Amino acid sequence: MSEPTARRRGRPPRTESAGTRDRILAAAREEFSERGYEKTSVRGIAKAAGVDSALVHHYFGTKEQVFEAAVEVAFAPALNAPNTLAEGPLDGVGERLTRFVFGVWENPTTRTPLLAILRSAVNNETAAAVFRRLVAAQLLRRIAAQLDLPDAELRAELAAAQVVGTAMMRYVIKLEPLASVDLELIIARVAPVVQGHLTRP
């Protein structure tokens, strides 16, 4: 009887479940959320996902690359925000963008992974650099590209700062009364400011 073919360590077999990569990412988000970026290790992520650490390296590479992949997955719903600029007249884009972003935060399914990633980004410069790179490349520059106005990148950054800063105060810091006030009131107050950043002279 022939010996079974030896499997190279860390290399997934062809029959490896398609969900392995997603399981690793889910474990990574949990680890980064609970332990922060500095205390999270590839070995810990692998253990939480029930795989060998070599498999984590195979799919993602370094811990920084695992974090970047986790950020991208967690941030994916928000990456559709630039599309709101093309959904109607420019004079209503402030409300559309504000409503969209807060809709992502209000949904527990999308809010939970965002919170996990943001906590790591706030507490570690490496994690913050990864987050900035992703936000700049996939969100802000796409918004700026749709604004045929001077200082488009600065306008996009100021609008994002307004919305993201308010979201941080409401969902992460949970400052009252902002944390519990009706969402429509927040949109009514924030949207005109976002509109001003994006379109006013």
Secondary structure, DSSP 8 states (H G I E B T S, - for coil): --------TT---TT--TTHHHHHHHHHHHHHHHHHHHH--HHHHHHHHTS-HHHHHHHH-SHHHHHHHHHHHHHGGGGGGGGGGGSS-GGGHHHHHHHHHHHHHHSHHHHHHHHHHHHHHHH-HHHHHHHHHHHIIIIIHHHHHT--STTHHHHHHHHHHHHHHHHIIIIIS--TTTTTS-HHHHHHHHHHHHHHHHH--
